[in-house]
Amino acid sequence: MVECWLPYGRTEVHVSVPLRNLIGMVEPKETQMDTSPRKIITESLQNPIGSPSLEEIMRRRRKIVVGLDGTLQPTLASSALSSILEVLQPRDIKGEDVTVVIGNGLRERSSPDLLNALQGPQIFQNIRIFEHSRDAGNLRSIGKTSKGTEVEINRAFLEATTRIAVGEVRLDPFTGMRGAHNLILPALSGASSIEKSRGLSFKSDTSPEVMAENPVYDDGLEAAKMAEIELSVNLVTDGMGDLLSAHSGELERSWEGAVAEVGESHRVETEGNADVVVVSAGGSRFDYDLYNSIWALRNAASVARRGATIILLAECSEGLGADGLETLSQVDALPELRRRYMLGAKAVHLIKTLSKQSDLVIVSAIPSYLAEPLGLTVERMANEALSRAYERRRGRRTLVVTHGCTTIPYAV
């Protein structure tokens, strides 16, 4: 037996795969950095791309807001904020001059680990921290994009004289790749803005990696320009969420530099035509609800043979994550999903499409009555799910994917 450990919520679980069945493990490429995240980010702030330095920006201003994407690794978010405050120290900026807004546009609440990381260090004392969720009030409209999305975002972020956006550069099923500009849409936006923008995905087949002619990507970038972000901090990470580099500066130029560095680092070669694929969404940053973890299925399905069993490990402690996953759970037809569109419809379409090709199993804490109408078989233990999959089939060639939301396996 080969014991394969995979992220699940804030911990790990293991599956025992017979050696004769295991055709490979798909894991993020290993990276080793000798420089601390804080030093990497500080250097990028001191050498911005296409914009004045933060010190120059703050010469005549006092109120500053730092927007943090709520899905950032806690230690990474803490490092980014520490670096920003370190650069501001010569300008005699006090804690009370700084506001931090955590953007949770795609989840119900902030990660407890993220809040603890931001509230611990002494350097963060007297800083006001706001948590934003898509259903919260305190929004202000900044206008409509050219695609018709009315952008309503967190008022506290707009009230400062200097706005800094911090985000991670990684795969995204809607925008292709996400970055600091996505702090505005979806991270700091209201529910109606997010729903309208993501609805554009039905007008074009959006997928991870693809940004060209992607209406959701274009909409998010336009919204960020409307918000008049003065400094973007794009954090390039590996598939585990560890920092590789940082690109600070003007909105688009810093983003372009970050994307160029990412390249195809998230692609991992493996054998294809697996009979069974066991895939983890990637742990608590992705599997807090079904809506945000289900996209791991799309990446894993590319190396599964038709009729395979795909087992998704996703804790989903916050439930479904989008009303459409319940309201539209019985809808199979794409035209009907388009007509009745609401947040979650694209995820329903993904599940329905894949369930026609594969048996879909989810190892999760989510109640069966929520997941089964979608076509997902719910199991509580990973090894039991794998054993049952083996019982139902003759072919047992098994592939294990440890970080399904940040890794794209492809067959060689």
Residue, then its C-alpha position, 0 to 999 in steps of 0.5 A: m500500500v502507498e499512503c497518500w496524504l492530501p489536504y482537507g480543511r485545516t488538516e490532512v487525510h490519507v488514502s491507501v492505494p495498492l502499489r499495483n493500482l497507483i499510476g502517479m501522484v500529481e503534486p505542485k512543483e517543488t520550490q525552495m526560496d532562500t529569501s523570506p516572504r517579507k523581504i521579497i514583498t518589501e523589495s517589490l514595494q521599494n521598486p514598483i513597476g510603472s508607478p511612484s513608490l509608496e513613500e512618494i505616494m504618501r508624502r501628502r496623504r495620511k489615510i491609507v487602506v490595504g485591501l487583502d484578498g480573503t483567500l490569501q495564506p495567513t502568513l502571506a497576508s501578514s507578511a504583505l501587511s508587515s512589508i507595507l507598514e515597514v515601508l511607511q515607517p519613515r513617513d511617520i504613518k500611525g496605526e490609526d491612519v491605516t485601515v485593512v479590509i479583508g475581501n471575502g466576496l466569495r465566502e461567508r466569513s474570514s478564515p480564523d487563521l487569517l484574522n489571528a495572523l493579522q491581529g497578532p504582531q505588535i506592528f499591527q496595533n491600532i489598525r482598524i480591520f474590517e471584514h467584507s462579505r458579499d451579503a454585507g451592507n456598507l456598499r457604494s456604487i462606483g459605476k457600471t462596466s462596459k459589460g453592464t456590471e454595476v460595481e458596488i464595493n466596500r465603502a471603507f475601501l473607498e473612503a481612504t485617500t490611498r488604496i492598496a490592493v494585495g492579491e495572489v496570482r493563481l489559477d481561477p476558473f472564471t478569470g483564467m488567472r486571478g491577481a491583485h485587481n480581483l480584490i475589487l471584483p469579486a473580493l470586495s464586491g456585493a452579491s449582485s455585482i459578483e453574480k452579474s459579472r460571473g454570469l458573463s461566463f455563460k457567454s464564453d467558455t471560461s476556464p483556468e489559464v485562459m484570459a484572452e477574450n474572457p469577458v469575466y477577466d475583462d470585467g474584473l480588470e475594468a472594475a479595478k480601474m474604476a476603483e482607482i487603485e494606486l498600488s497593486v501588490n501581486l503575489v506569485t505563489d506556487g501550487m502550495g501557496d508559498l511565495l515565489s515573487a512579488h510584483s508591485g506597482e501600477l495596476e496593469r503593469s505589475w499584473e503583466g509582470a507577475v503573469a509573465e513569471v507564472g508561465e506554465s508552472h501550474r502544469v504537471e505531467t502525468e499518465g492519463n486515462a485513469d480509472v480512478v482519480v482522487v483529488s483534493a481541492g487543496g485544503s482550507r483556502f479552497d474547500y470551505d464550501l462546495y462552490n469554491s472547491i468544485w472546480a478541482l473536478r474540472n482540472a482532474a477530469s482532464v486525465a480521467r478516462r470516460g466512465a472513471t470515478i472521480i473522488l473529490l476531497a473537500e470539507c465544505s464546512e460552510g456548506l454550498g457557498a452559492d444559492g444556485l447549487e441548491t435552487l438549480s440542482q435539478v436543472d440539466a439543460l444549459p439553456e435553462l441554466r442560462r435563463r434562470y441564472m444565479l450565482g452557482a449556475k456555472a458550478v451546477h453546469l460543471i457537475k452535470t456535465l462531468s456526471k455524464q462522463s464519470d461517477l462523482v464522489i465527494v468526501s466531505a462534511i456537507p449534508s447528503y441532502l444538499a449534495e446528492p440532488l446535484g449528482l454527487t455521492v457523499e462519503r465521510m471517509a476517503n479510504e471507504a470512498l476508494s474501496r467502494a470505487y474499487e468494488r464497482r469497477r474492474g479497472r483500478r488505475t489510480l491517480v492522486v492529485t493533491h492540490g486540484c484547484t492550483t494544479i492542472p495535470y496533463a497526460v504525456 
